[in-house]
Amino acid sequence: MLAERVIEWTREWEQEGFEKGFGKGLEKGLEKGLEKGLEEARSSLLEHIEQRFGPVPDAFRERIAAMDSFREIMEAHARAVTAPSLDAIGLA
């Protein structure tokens, strides 16, 4: 009886450990995926701006590097498409 109970507890602990580990792994994977996506979006924005206006000042690069939401990046990208000048993008 006791041996069966110990086996049952061991299985429960293993399951709890698996669930915790799986949850942490999933969370970490999502965070890495989000950061990689943001990094690629920032890179795309910078590349687009450089294609339109040539080399950009360090202040622009720093501002783009600091962007931490897809919405912010996409709004800047939309402005960059129609902006008549680098300053009109509004990143300085």
GIKA-V530598 format. One record per backbone hydrogen bond with DSSP energy under -0.5 kcal/mol. CO is the residue of the C=O (numbers start at 1). NH is the residue of the N-H. E is the energy in kcal/mol with one decimal. If there is no record, write none. Layout:
# GIKA-V530598
CO_NH_E / CO_NH_E
This chain:
# GIKA-V530598
1_5_-2.0 / 2_6_-2.5 / 3_7_-2.1 / 4_8_-2.3 / 5_9_-2.6 / 6_10_-2.5 / 7_11_-2.3 / 8_12_-2.3 / 9_13_-2.8 / 10_14_-2.6 / 11_15_-2.6 / 12_16_-2.7 / 13_17_-2.8 / 14_18_-2.7 / 15_19_-2.7 / 16_20_-2.5 / 17_21_-2.7 / 18_22_-3.1 / 19_23_-2.5 / 20_24_-2.5 / 21_25_-2.6 / 22_26_-2.7 / 23_27_-2.4 / 24_28_-2.5 / 25_29_-2.4 / 26_30_-2.5 / 27_31_-2.3 / 28_32_-2.4 / 29_33_-2.5 / 30_34_-2.6 / 31_35_-2.4 / 32_36_-2.4 / 33_37_-2.3 / 34_38_-2.6 / 35_39_-2.5 / 36_40_-2.3 / 37_41_-2.3 / 38_42_-2.7 / 39_43_-2.2 / 40_44_-2.3 / 41_45_-2.3 / 42_46_-2.5 / 43_47_-2.5 / 44_48_-2.5 / 45_49_-2.5 / 46_50_-2.6 / 47_51_-2.1 / 48_52_-1.8 / 49_53_-3.0 / 50_54_-1.9 / 57_60_-0.8 / 57_61_-1.8 / 58_62_-2.8 / 59_63_-2.0 / 60_64_-2.7 / 61_65_-2.6 / 62_66_-1.4 / 63_67_-0.5 / 64_67_-1.3 / 69_73_-2.0 / 70_74_-3.1 / 71_75_-2.5 / 72_76_-2.0 / 73_77_-2.3 / 74_78_-2.4 / 75_79_-2.1 / 76_80_-2.3 / 77_81_-1.4 / 78_82_-0.9 / 79_82_-0.5 / 79_83_-1.7 / 86_89_-1.2 / 87_90_-1.3
